[in-house]
Amino acid sequence: MDDAGASLQATMLATGRAAREGARALRLSTPEQRTAAIRAAAEAIRASAETILAANAADHAIAREAGLSVPLLDRMMIDETRLAAMADGVAAVADIPDPLGAEIARWTRPNGLDIARVRTPIGVIAIIYESRPNVTADAAALCIRSGNAAILRGGSECLRTNLAIHAAMVKGLVKAGLPASCVQQVRTTDRAAVGEILSGLDRHIDLIIPRGGKSLVARVQAEARAPVLGHLEGLNHVFVHEKADIAKARDIVVNAKMRRVSVCGSAETLLIDRAAAERLLPPIADALIRERCEMRGDAAARAIEPSMKQASSEDWVTEYLAPIISVAVVDGVEGAAAHIAAYGSSHTDAIVTEDPVAAERFVALVDSAIVLVNASTQFADGGEFGFGAEIGIATDKLHARGPVGAEQLTTYKYVVRGTGQTRP
């Protein structure tokens, strides 16, 4: 290892040790202290608006010059409206119930032992993410709420913005009497820093959460020496059942695809029930065309709507993050569920139907983190679930699934109280 590598390794190990001390401080802090820190951080974001927006403008200009795609440029962009929403999101985390110390269950054994299962922090959480600087604020706030220290490693394209947001979060911590080491931002763009995080930083990291593209998540899952909470791409589907209300289906599909194409909750595939495809597809296709959404269909879909481009096998497994949607005609709920099982990412899938039996069959068959009935996939968001914010949508099955909020960033321990019992 050369001198630069040794220096980076030493810096990252120091970050891990400091995070462990920060985690101890948070674990011993009171709910009121954590609440005060989050609220002060929200105010600091508002007060630092000019600095944050200037930093983001600089990042955005460099990224645009470097030729980043339009969806990525949209993800990384912060304007006054998004900044206000960011601050509001942090403040909302302060208002949600503090999960620490909550009794999940409690019972007494015949021998008199009192046993409680109690929520506790995980410890030190490393979040590796790309493009979206609002993750800096959301992740920091949720980690403070749940009593975890955070090591944040954002994308190099947003370094200035992330550092400006992080500085505001630290102001909140310090104002509440908590150490700045509770939330640390990796300040280098050197990709080797990611490798150091994946090493576990001498076992100072308890959980790693990747939030980014497929290649980032795959690397983290392959190389991490600490547990990983996976956030895979959003290959989301909307299935329009034969008994769907046409107007409702049209509005849901357009919103699911076009409200914001660059978010992971955006629909990427439209499935139409073959039994009513000739009635249902044309008005939905017309609405998508008016919104300037490109459609790529299978043979059955193109026979009904010839303006569609022909879908390739790659289209069914592509997260476009753009105004493009693939369209397939399927045989009822069973066909829709089979398509989703073959091509989906277990993120978010929806059915539109007025038939409650079909709806419940879809819910039973589709094994995704979020399954919606008669609602847009764009609701795949922790804020919309009432979590205040989210670190991401977990597509694994352990230990959390779906929107990851403060409660999902806790584990538990058993507290056993006795009166002198000994085991015979």
ZAROFI-503977 format. One record per residue: x, y, z of N, C-alpha, C, O in turn. Coordinates in steps of 0.05 Angstrom, whole numbers, plus 5000, padded with zeros to 4 digits. Atoms other than C-alpha are relative to their C-alpha. Layout:
<lumlums>
XYZXYZXYZXYZ/...
</lumlums>
This chain:
<lumlums>
501749765000500050005000501850255000503650275016/498449765001502850684981499250195022497450145037/500549814979502951295026497150115000495950145021/502849905002496351564999498049805010496149875024/501850214991492950905010500049965030498049935043/499850034971495650845081498750235014497550195035/501249774988493451545096496949995000495650055020/502950035002486351415071499049785020497049825033/500850214982486050765110500050105029498150045044/499849894973488251125174497750195005496550195027/502349814997483051675162497449855004495849935021/502550154998477451175152499849855026497649835037/500150144974479350765213499450205023498050135041/500549804980479351405254497050084999495850135020/502949955003472351545226498449795013496449855027/501550224988470050865248500150015031498149965044/499749984970472850955319498350235011497050205031/501549774991469651635324497049944999495450025016/502950075002462951355300499249825023496949855033/500750174977463150825354499650165025497850115041/500449824977463951375406497450164997496050205016/502549865005458351755373497649825006495649925017/502250194995453951135376499549975030497249955039/500350024971455251075450498650245012496850225029/501349754990453251805462497150004993495450085009/502850015008446851705422498449805016496149855024/501350214984445151065459499350095028497250015039/500449914973445751425525498450265001497750365023/501549755001442052055502497149955006496149735004/502950024995434852205519498450044974499450164956/501649945023429152215469499750304995499750384972/500349715002428352955483502550134987502350314972/497549905010435653075467500249944970501150114954/499950085028435252695401497950174984498550254961/502049845013428853075383501050294996500750404975/499049725002432153745398502250014978502350214964/497950005020438153555354498850004972499850144954/501250015026433653385295498750264993498950364970/501349745006429554015301502050224995501650394977/497949795004435754445307501349964972502050154959/498850065026438554095245498150104977499150224958/501949905020432154265206500250304997500250414975/499749715001432854985225502650094988502750294974/497449945011440154985207500049974970501350124956/500250035030438454725137498750254988499650354968/501449775010433555295128501850255001501950414982/498349774997438555805154502449994981503550204974/497750045018444055515108499149984971500749894955/501150045027439655535046501850124978502349984958/498349875020444156025008502549844995503349804972/497650165003450355605022499549744986501149664968/500750265012447054945004499350034971500349874954/500749965028444055214940502450074982502549984959/497649935015450655514918501749764995502849724974/498450245003454254864931498849814979500249704963/501350175019449054484892500250104972500549954953/499749885026449354964834502849944988503049884965/497350065009456954854830500249704992501349644971/500050285006456054094833498549944974499449794957/501750055023450554114781501350094974501149964954/498749905024454554534732502349814992502649764968/497850185007460554064736498949744989500049634970/501250255009456053454728498950034972499149844956/501149955027452553754668502250014979502049914957/497749985018459253914636501249734995502349674974/498950275003461453194649498249824984498949594978/501850165016455452944611498249815014497449615003/501750174985451352624666497250004987496450204975/502650025013444552374642498050185013498350275036/502249824990438252794650498849895026498450055045/501150104975435352324704501850045024500950115045/498049964979441752364745500250305008500450375031/500049714994441953124738497650085016497850255034/502549934985434753154762500249905029499450045048/499750114973436352704822501750175018501250215041/498149864983442153124845499350305004500550435020/500649724999438853804834498350085025496449945032/501549894978436454214894499350294992501050454986/500949725003432254844885498750085026498749935046/501249904975428655264937497849825010497549775034/502350184992422554804936501049745012500049655032/498950264990426654164945501550055026501449875044/498649944975430854494999498050035023498449925045/502149974980424554695037498849735008498349675031/501150274995421853985030502049835016501249685033/498050144985428453715055499950085030499949905048/500149904972428154145118497549905013497549825037/502550094989420853965128500149705006499049615026/499850294996422553225121501649945025500949765041/498450034976427953285175498350075025498349925044/501749924977423053655221497949795005497149745028/502050214997417853105208501149765015499749635031/498750224985422852585234500050075030499849885047/500149924972423152985299497349955013497249915037/502750034990415652905306499149715003497049665016/500950284998415252145298500849895027502749985039/499450124974415151715361502949895002503849764983/497350104996422051555388499949705005498549615023/500350294997422950805379501649875022500949655030/498150134981428450675430498649965027497250135037/501150074974426450325494497249904999496149815019/502750105002419650135467499949705005501649554994/500450294996417249455491498449884977496149954973/501450135021415549025432498249785011496049735000/501650214987413048465477501049975029503250045035/499250054972413048285551498349785011495849775006/501550224988411047665589501549905025503849965029/498950114975412247295655499949704998497849584992/499850295000414546575660498949895026498650035046/501150124976411646085710501950025024501050025047/498049974979418146155750500250285010501950345028/499949724991416846895758501850194985501850434990/498349825016421947155708498350184983496550094968/501349805017419547795675501850054976504050144979/498449985025421847815602498850204982496450204976/500949795019421448415556501850014976504249984978/498549965025423548505484499950304994497850414990/499949715000425949225478501650104976503749984970/498649895023428049645418502550145009502650295028/497449874995435349865417501250084973500449984952/498749935025439850195366501649774988502449595003/498250195012443749785316502950065006504549885011/497349924994450050185329501150204981500450444982/498949835021454050475271499149914973499449674966/501150075027450750495203501550174979501750414981/498749875023454550655139498150014977497049804970/501849975023450350925082501750094976502950304977/498549945025453450915012497950064979496249894973/502149925018449251294962501050174977503350274977/499249855024449351644894498050214994495650174999/501749805015446552274863498150165017498050415013/502149864987441152464913500950125027501149975046/499049884976443752954965498050025023498850055046/502050004978437152955004500449765018499549765041/499450234984439452265028501750085024501549965046/498349914978444652625070498450095023498950025046/501749904978439252985110498249785011498049755035/501950214991434352405112501449795017500549715038/498650214986439451885133501150095027500849955047/498949904974442652325186497750035020498049955043/502249964982435852505216498949735011498449715034/501050264992433451785217501949855018501049725037/498150134982439851535248500050135028500249995048/500149864974439552065303497449915015497549845038/502650084987432151885316500249725011499149675033/499950284991433851145322502549945017503049715024/497850034981440151265364502549874987504249775002/497750115014445151035311501950224990501050434981/498149835013451551375290500149944970499649714962/500150035029452051485215502750084988503950284995/497849925018457851475166498850024972497949824961/501349955026455451775101502150034978504050194981/498249985023458951675035498250054975497249864963/501649935023455252044980501649994974504149954975/498750015026456852064906501850244996501350455007/498049795005462852474883498850244985499750464988/501349795015458252874837498650205018497950425009/501549834981454753174899501650075024500550145045/498449974975460653254947499550275013499150285037/500349744989459954004956497250035014497050135036/502749984988452453954968499749835025498649925045/500250184976453053365016501450125024500550115046/498549884978458353725057498550245012498650285036/501649774990453954345062497649915017497150035038/502350104985447953945085501049875026499849915047/498950124976452253545133500850205021500350165045/499249794981454954185164497650105016497750165040/502549924986447754385180499149795020498249865042/500850224981446253705211501750015025500749965047/498249994977452353765255499450235019499650215043/500849784983450054445280497849925018497750005041/502250094983443754115305501049815022500149845044/498950184979447653565341501450165022500950115046/498449854980452354055375498250175017498650205041/501849834985446654515395498549845021497949955042/501450174981443253925430501949865019501149705036/498050124981449753735466501049734992502149585009/499050255010451453135423502550044983502750254971/497549975015458253015391499650004970497849864960/500150005030459353165317500549724988499649674966/499450275011461852445309497549824998497749604987/502450165003454652205313499349974970498149774962/500550015029454052375239502550104986503250344988/497549925014460352385195499649964970498349774961/500150015029460852525121502849954989504750094996/497450055013466552215081500650234981499050294964/499449755014470052815052501749964975502350164961/498350055024474152484997498349884978496449734983/501350135023471952284927501449754991500649614973/498550245006477051724926498249755004497249705026/501750244998473251084911501049795019499649615027/498950194981477950704955498750035028498749845044/501449964974474051005014497749805002497049715024/502250195000468250554994501049735008499849595024/498850264993472749944998500749995030500449785042/499450004971474950155068497449965016497449825036/502650034986467650215090499149714998498249595018/500950285003466149525061501749815016500749595023/498450174983471849245102498949985028499749815044/501149994973467849425164501450185019500550215042/498449824983473049915191500649885027499949995048/499150144976475849425241497649945018497749975043/502550084987468849195260498650235015497050185033/501549774988466449895278497450054986495750204996/502549975014460849855226498249765005499149535003/501950214994454649455245498149944977497149724976/501950045022450449545182500850194977501550424982/499449835024451749795111497550014983496249804978/502349975017446150075069500850144974501650374974/499449885026447550184994497450124988495349994989/502349895014442950654957501050124974502250344974/499049915026444550724884499349804978497449654981/500550175023444950354818500749715006501849645027/499750294997445249604807502949935006503549755021/497250074997452849594802501050065028502649915040/499249934973453749954869499049795020500549695037/501250194982448949494905501449724998501949595018/498750265004452148874874502849995012503549795025/497449994988459049094895499949985031501449845043/500350004971456849234966499349725010500549625030/500850264991453348564972502249794997502349605012/497950205005459348194944502450035018503649845026/497549954986464848534983499750075030501750065045/500449904973461848765049500749795021500049565018/499450184977464548465114498350085024499050015047/502049944980458748745153497349954988497049944963/502750055012451248605145499250224982499850464986/500949815020447948945086497050004999495749794998/502949975004440849215080499750094971500250324964/500049965029439549165005497850194991495550185001/502049825013436049694963500549974970502250114959/499650055028435449434893498450194983496850354993/501349825019432949794831496949965001496049745009/502950015000425549944824498849924973498050084957/501350115024423049494767497149965007496249745011/502750004990415949674785497949974978498350074956/502150065020409549444750497350115010496850125034/502849944995402449694745498449804983498649804958/501750195015397449144726497250114999495950155020/502749915003390849384698498249764994498349644972/501750245001385748824711497650064982496850294977/502349975018379848694665497750155013496150274998/502249864986375148984718500950275011499850375031/499149734991379049634726498150224990497050194968/501449765010375550304722502050154982504250204989/498249905020378450614659501250275009503650315007/498949744992379051324686502049985023504050115023/498250044977382151084751502649884990504849964999/497650135011386950634713501850204985504250214989/498549805015389051194666501550195018503950245014/498749814982390451684722502249875016504349995020/498050144984394251174764502549944983504749984992/497750075017398650944706501650244993504150244995/498649765007400351644684501650115024503950205021/498649904976402051854755502349825008504549915014/497950194992405951224770502550024982504749994992/497849985018410251324708501250284999503650325000/499149745008410652074698500250215022501350425018/499849804979409952434765502950095004503550335003/497149954999417452374773501349754990501449555004/499050245013420951894727502649915012503449685008/497350064991427651914763500049875028502249825039/500050124973425351624830499649704998498649604978/500150295001425650884848497149905001496649664995/502750095000418050864856498550034974496249974972/501249965026416751034784499449734987501149554988/500750245014413150494744501649974975502050174961/498450045024417350184689498549814981499249804957/501550195017412449654662497050025005496150025028/502950014999405049684647499049734990499749644968/501250265007401349014646497050044996495650155013/502849985006394548984613498749734998499849554985/501450265000389548424624499049944971497650114959/500850075028388448064557496950004997496050064975/502950025003381047974572498650264994496450264983/501249745006379848724565502050194988501750434990/497849835010386148974531499150204979500050434979/500849825022382649274470498350235011498250444998/501649794988378149684516501750185018501450425018/498449854979383349884569502450144989503150364997/497449895008389750004531499850264985501450444991/500049755015387750554481499850255016501450435011/500149754985385651084531502450045018503350275022/497649974984391650944575502350084983503950254990/497849935018396350964516499750294990501750434988/500549725009393151624492501050195021502350395015/499249824978394351934561503150005002504250215008/497150004999401651704561501250154977503250294981/499049865024402751974491499850305005501650454998/500349714994399952654514502150105019502950335019/497949934980405052644570502849964988504849995002/497550055014410552484519501649775012504049795015/498750244990412051804547500249804977498349744963/499550205021415151304499499149735010499749665033/500950274993412050614499501449794983501849834959/498850225014415349964481498549755007498549655030/501850224994410549384474500649744988502249714969/499850275012410148644461498149994976496750194970/501650025024406548384399497150065004495850204988/502949964994399648384431499450295006497350394997/500449714994400349094457500250174975498750354971/499649845025402949354390497749954980497250134963/502350055017397149024354497750195006496150264989/502149814992392549474394500850294997499250454989/498949725002396950094395502549994982504749974993/497750035019401450074332502150215003504450174994/498049794997405050714352502349925018504450055019/497950094982408950334404502449894985502249774964/497650145010416050124391499949715010498549655029/499950284992417549384395501849965025504050065025/498450054976419949164464501949774995501349574982/498050225001426248744469500049865027498749955046/499850144974427848244524501350175021500750145045/498749824981432148784556498050195013498450285036/501949804989426149254565498749905025498150065043/501450104976422948794617501750025025500650005047/498249994976429048854662501550265002503650285014/498749745000430749584651498650205018496250245015/501149784984429750124703500750254984502950364986/499549785018428950694654500850265014502650405006/499649744986428651274703499850234979501350424980/500449825023426151644641497249974991495849784999/502850025010419551774605499749784980499049834957/500350245017419451064576498749795017499349765041/501350214985414950494596499749764981499049794958/500550245016414649774571497249905006496149945028/502950084998407749474559499849714991500749634969/500450285007405748744560497149935005495950035024/502750114995398948394553500349735013501849565003/499750244984398147844604497349875005495250005002/502450154995393047314622499150025029499849855046/501149974974389547574684502050035023504450095018/498349964976392247614755502449804999504649885006/497950215000396146964747502250084980504650054987/498049925020399647214684501650255009504050265004/498649774990401247884716502049935021504350025021/498350084979404147554777502449844989504749875000/497850155012408347084734502050194987504450154989/498249805013411147674694501650155021504050185018/498649854978412848054758502149825013504349915019/498050184988416247434787502449964982504649924992/497850055019420347344724501850244997504250214993/498549765008422548064714500250215022501950395019/500149794980421148474777502449995018504049805018/497849984980425948684832499049995028500550065047/501250034973421248564891499950275014500050295039/500149734989420749314901497050085004496050075027/502749904998413649584886498449924976499249974953/501750085022407949314845497150065007496350035030/502749914995400649534837498049864982498749784959/502350095016393949274812497950215000497450345021/502349835002388249694788497649834993497549714971/502350175004381549344794497750085019498250195040/502449974983374449404821499149745011497049725025/500750274990374348664837501749935025504149895023/498450054976376348544910501349725001503449695013/498850275000377547804898502650004984504649884992/497649985017382447954842502250165015504650095013/498049844985385848484886501449835021503849845023/498850164979386848004943501749774989503749695001/498350215013389447464896502650114991504749984994/497549865008394547954868501850055024504249995023/498549954975396648144939501349755010503649755019/499050264990397547414957502349894982504249774991/498150125018401447234894502650164997504750044993/497749835006406147824887501650045025500750165045/498349994976411947774936502050244997504450194995/498449765001414548494933499950145027498150095044/499949864974416448954990497550185004496550215026/502449845000410549404972498149914978498949894955/502050085020404149174938497650195004496550215026/502149814998398849694923497549914985497749774965/502550055013391549634905498750284994498250435012/501349755009388550214864501450255010500150445020/498449774992394150694880502650004984503649794975/497649975016400350964845502549895014502749915038/497550104988407150644855501750235011503650185025/498549774990409751344869499750045030501150205043/500349994971407251244940502149835015502049815039/497950154988413250794952502150195011504250254999/498449794988416351304998499450015030497150005039/500350004971417651325073498350235011496750195029/501649774991414652015080497049954996495450025013/502850065005408151775048498949795018496549765022/500850204981408051195096499850105029499049965047/500149894973408351665155502549965016502550005041/497550054986415651505172501650265003503850265015/498549754999417752235165502050024977502050224962/498150015022423252035116500849704997499749535011/499050275003426851415092502950004991503850204980/497350035011433851175078499849864973501649894956/500450135025431250745022497749805002496449785022/502050215001426550185001501549745001502849674981/498550254998429349525026498549784985496149744989/501250225016428048954977500949735010499949525000/499350254987431348425020497749925019495850075022/502150094981427048025070501050025029499449985047/498949984973431648115130501850245001503250304982/501850024977431648495176497650194996495750185012/502149815005427349055147499249974970500849884954/501050015028423149095083498350244994496850335012/501649775007419949665046501450265009503950265012/498749744992421150395067501449965027500349865046/498350034976426750415119499950275015501350465007/500249774983424950925172501549955026503149775029/498650024974427251025244499649735013501549615023/500650254986423750405272501549774986502449595000/498650215015426849975217503050005004504449824997/497249984994433750215239500649925029502750005040/499550104973433049885307500249705000499249574981/500250294994434249185333498749985027497450165036/501150034974432248915400501749835018503449685008/498750184981434848595463497949905020495750035023/501850104979431548175517500950105027503350065034/499449924973431348465586498449815019496049805018/501250204982430047925638500450085029502650125038/499949914972428348135709499049775019496949655015/500750224981428347635766500050105029500550335034/500149944972427747605841501849815015501449755039/498250194987433447125855499849724989500949535000/500450275011431446535810502749884991504550024981/497850155011436646005795498849764985496749674992/501050215016435845465743500749725011503049675016/499450264989435044755770501449824980502149594986/
</lumlums>
